[in-house]
Amino acid sequence: MTLTFDGTVVVPAADPNDGERTARALAPRLAPGGRAVVVYVVEKAGGAPDKTSVEQSEEYAADVFEAARGPLEVSDGTVETEILYGTDIVETIFDAAGELNADGVVFVPRESNRLAELLTGDVALKLVKEASVPVVSLPEVEIEDAD
């Protein structure tokens, strides 16, 4: 049985590689009538100076969206993109899911080491633990060699 998505799913992407990996895993599962909203969250500092300028963040988001669109162009669903701003990445993703009336959040977990998770917090774990809509972790799809 193959899991397919025929409603709206929010697809968080942290960087271009993450966006492409998740889009590649989602593309064969996005059914006709399905809608993938790829989101990039700009983490705001909440009163302190932000890490990057708005212009830098928007340029980076454009790179993330371009990487995600490629694999999703072959899907039967529609693809949208949205830049989100918030002080808590996971909360911002779930707020967007609520506003979009999404059926769920779909992602491919990024590899990280335990130290990085302890220092920065594991977003994938928070997505699952703080879920306000169904969360689906897809397995990564390997790129087949053209040789």
ROKE-184248 format. One record per residue (C-alpha): residue number from 1; residue in one letter; x, y, z. Coordinates in Angstrom, 1 decimal. Each point is the difference from the previous one (the first is absolute). Layout:
# residues N
+-----+------+--------+--------+--------+
:  nr : rest :   east :  north :     up :
+-----+------+--------+--------+--------+
: NUM :    a :      X :      Y :      Z :
...
+-----+------+--------+--------+--------+
This chain:
# residues 147
+-----+------+--------+--------+--------+
:  nr : rest :   east :  north :     up :
+-----+------+--------+--------+--------+
:   1 :    m :    0.0 :    0.0 :    0.0 :
:   2 :    t :    1.4 :    3.4 :   -1.0 :
:   3 :    l :   -0.9 :    3.0 :    2.0 :
:   4 :    t :   -1.4 :    2.8 :   -2.2 :
:   5 :    f :   -1.0 :    3.6 :    0.8 :
:   6 :    d :   -3.1 :    1.4 :   -1.7 :
:   7 :    g :   -0.5 :    3.0 :    2.3 :
:   8 :    t :    2.2 :    2.8 :    1.2 :
:   9 :    v :    3.3 :   -0.8 :    1.6 :
:  10 :    v :    2.5 :    2.5 :    1.4 :
:  11 :    v :    3.6 :   -0.9 :   -1.0 :
:  12 :    p :    2.6 :    1.8 :    2.2 :
:  13 :    a :    3.5 :    0.4 :   -1.5 :
:  14 :    a :    3.0 :    1.3 :    1.9 :
:  15 :    d :    2.4 :    0.3 :   -3.0 :
:  16 :    p :    0.1 :   -0.8 :   -3.7 :
:  17 :    n :    1.3 :   -3.6 :    0.6 :
:  18 :    d :   -2.8 :   -0.6 :    2.5 :
:  19 :    g :   -2.6 :    1.4 :   -2.3 :
:  20 :    e :    1.2 :   -2.2 :   -2.9 :
:  21 :    r :    0.2 :   -3.2 :    2.1 :
:  22 :    t :   -3.5 :    0.5 :    1.4 :
:  23 :    a :   -1.5 :    1.0 :   -3.4 :
:  24 :    r :    1.6 :   -3.1 :   -1.6 :
:  25 :    a :   -1.6 :   -2.2 :    2.7 :
:  26 :    l :   -3.4 :    1.7 :   -0.2 :
:  27 :    a :   -0.3 :    0.3 :   -3.8 :
:  28 :    p :   -1.2 :   -3.6 :   -0.8 :
:  29 :    r :   -2.4 :    0.2 :    2.9 :
:  30 :    l :   -1.7 :    3.3 :   -0.9 :
:  31 :    a :   -3.3 :   -1.0 :   -1.6 :
:  32 :    p :   -2.0 :    1.9 :   -2.5 :
:  33 :    g :   -1.8 :    2.8 :    1.9 :
:  34 :    g :    2.7 :   -0.1 :    2.7 :
:  35 :    r :    1.7 :    3.2 :    1.0 :
:  36 :    a :    3.5 :    0.4 :    1.4 :
:  37 :    v :    0.8 :    3.3 :    1.7 :
:  38 :    v :    3.8 :    0.1 :    0.4 :
:  39 :    v :    0.9 :    2.3 :    2.8 :
:  40 :    y :    3.2 :    1.6 :    1.2 :
:  41 :    v :    0.0 :    1.5 :    3.5 :
:  42 :    v :    2.1 :    3.1 :    0.7 :
:  43 :    e :    0.7 :   -0.2 :    3.7 :
:  44 :    k :   -0.5 :    3.4 :    1.5 :
:  45 :    a :    2.1 :    0.9 :    3.1 :
:  46 :    g :   -2.9 :    1.4 :    2.0 :
:  47 :    g :    1.3 :    3.4 :    0.8 :
:  48 :    a :    3.7 :   -0.7 :   -0.6 :
:  49 :    p :    1.6 :    0.7 :   -3.4 :
:  50 :    d :   -0.9 :   -2.7 :   -2.5 :
:  51 :    k :    2.8 :   -2.3 :   -1.4 :
:  52 :    t :   -0.5 :    1.1 :   -3.6 :
:  53 :    s :   -1.7 :    2.9 :   -1.7 :
:  54 :    v :   -3.5 :   -0.4 :   -1.5 :
:  55 :    e :    1.5 :    0.2 :   -3.5 :
:  56 :    q :    2.6 :   -2.7 :    0.7 :
:  57 :    s :   -2.7 :   -2.3 :    1.5 :
:  58 :    e :   -2.3 :    0.5 :   -3.0 :
:  59 :    e :    2.9 :   -0.8 :   -2.4 :
:  60 :    y :    0.8 :   -3.1 :    1.9 :
:  61 :    a :   -3.7 :   -1.0 :    0.1 :
:  62 :    a :   -0.1 :    0.4 :   -3.8 :
:  63 :    d :    2.9 :   -2.5 :   -0.3 :
:  64 :    v :   -1.8 :   -2.4 :    2.3 :
:  65 :    f :   -3.2 :    0.2 :   -2.0 :
:  66 :    e :    1.8 :   -0.4 :   -3.3 :
:  67 :    a :    1.6 :   -3.2 :    1.2 :
:  68 :    a :   -3.3 :   -1.4 :    1.2 :
:  69 :    r :   -2.0 :    0.9 :   -3.1 :
:  70 :    g :    2.2 :   -2.1 :   -2.3 :
:  71 :    p :   -1.0 :   -3.4 :    1.4 :
:  72 :    l :   -3.6 :    1.1 :    0.6 :
:  73 :    e :   -0.5 :    1.1 :   -3.6 :
:  74 :    v :   -0.6 :   -3.6 :   -1.0 :
:  75 :    s :   -2.7 :   -0.5 :    2.6 :
:  76 :    d :   -3.7 :    0.1 :   -0.8 :
:  77 :    g :   -0.7 :    2.5 :    2.8 :
:  78 :    t :    0.5 :    3.8 :    0.3 :
:  79 :    v :    2.9 :    1.6 :    1.6 :
:  80 :    e :    0.1 :    3.3 :    1.9 :
:  81 :    t :    2.7 :    1.7 :    2.0 :
:  82 :    e :   -0.1 :    2.3 :    3.0 :
:  83 :    i :    2.5 :    1.7 :    2.2 :
:  84 :    l :   -1.0 :    0.0 :    3.7 :
:  85 :    y :    1.3 :    2.1 :    2.8 :
:  86 :    g :    0.1 :   -0.9 :    3.7 :
:  87 :    t :    2.0 :   -0.4 :    3.1 :
:  88 :    d :   -0.8 :   -3.8 :    0.3 :
:  89 :    i :    0.5 :   -2.0 :   -3.1 :
:  90 :    v :   -2.3 :   -2.9 :    0.9 :
:  91 :    e :   -2.8 :    2.3 :    1.3 :
:  92 :    t :    0.2 :    2.1 :   -3.1 :
:  93 :    i :   -0.3 :   -3.2 :   -2.2 :
:  94 :    f :   -3.1 :   -1.2 :    1.9 :
:  95 :    d :   -1.5 :    3.5 :   -0.1 :
:  96 :    a :    0.3 :    0.0 :   -3.8 :
:  97 :    a :   -1.4 :   -3.5 :   -0.2 :
:  98 :    g :   -3.1 :    1.3 :    1.9 :
:  99 :    e :   -0.4 :    3.1 :   -2.1 :
: 100 :    l :    0.3 :   -2.2 :   -3.2 :
: 101 :    n :   -2.4 :   -2.5 :    1.4 :
: 102 :    a :    2.7 :   -2.6 :   -0.8 :
: 103 :    d :   -0.6 :   -3.7 :    0.5 :
: 104 :    g :    3.6 :   -0.4 :    1.3 :
: 105 :    v :    3.6 :    0.8 :    0.0 :
: 106 :    v :    2.4 :   -2.1 :   -2.1 :
: 107 :    f :    3.8 :    0.0 :    0.2 :
: 108 :    v :    3.1 :   -2.2 :   -0.3 :
: 109 :    p :    2.1 :    0.2 :    3.1 :
: 110 :    r :    3.4 :    1.5 :   -0.4 :
: 111 :    e :    3.1 :   -1.8 :    1.2 :
: 112 :    s :    1.6 :    1.6 :    3.0 :
: 113 :    n :    2.3 :   -1.0 :    2.8 :
: 114 :    r :   -1.2 :   -0.2 :    3.6 :
: 115 :    l :    2.1 :    3.0 :    1.1 :
: 116 :    a :   -1.6 :    2.2 :   -2.7 :
: 117 :    e :   -3.5 :   -1.2 :    1.2 :
: 118 :    l :    0.8 :    0.8 :    3.6 :
: 119 :    l :    1.4 :    3.5 :   -0.8 :
: 120 :    t :   -2.7 :    1.1 :   -2.6 :
: 121 :    g :   -3.0 :   -2.2 :    0.9 :
: 122 :    d :   -1.2 :   -2.7 :   -2.3 :
: 123 :    v :   -2.6 :    1.6 :   -2.2 :
: 124 :    a :   -1.2 :   -3.5 :   -1.3 :
: 125 :    l :   -0.6 :   -1.2 :    3.5 :
: 126 :    k :   -1.8 :    3.2 :    0.9 :
: 127 :    l :   -2.2 :   -0.4 :   -3.2 :
: 128 :    v :   -1.1 :   -3.4 :    1.2 :
: 129 :    k :   -0.4 :    0.8 :    3.7 :
: 130 :    e :   -1.8 :    3.3 :   -0.4 :
: 131 :    a :   -2.2 :   -1.0 :   -3.0 :
: 132 :    s :   -3.3 :    1.7 :   -0.4 :
: 133 :    v :   -0.7 :   -1.8 :   -3.3 :
: 134 :    p :    1.3 :   -3.4 :   -1.2 :
: 135 :    v :    3.7 :    0.0 :   -0.7 :
: 136 :    v :    1.5 :   -2.4 :   -2.5 :
: 137 :    s :    3.7 :   -0.7 :   -0.2 :
: 138 :    l :    0.8 :   -1.4 :   -3.4 :
: 139 :    p :    3.0 :   -2.2 :   -0.8 :
: 140 :    e :    2.7 :    1.7 :   -2.2 :
: 141 :    v :   -0.1 :   -1.0 :   -3.6 :
: 142 :    e :    3.4 :   -0.8 :   -1.4 :
: 143 :    i :    1.0 :    1.5 :   -3.3 :
: 144 :    e :    0.7 :   -2.7 :   -2.5 :
: 145 :    d :    3.2 :    0.2 :   -2.0 :
: 146 :    a :   -0.4 :    0.8 :   -3.6 :
: 147 :    d :    2.9 :   -2.2 :   -0.9 :
+-----+------+--------+--------+--------+
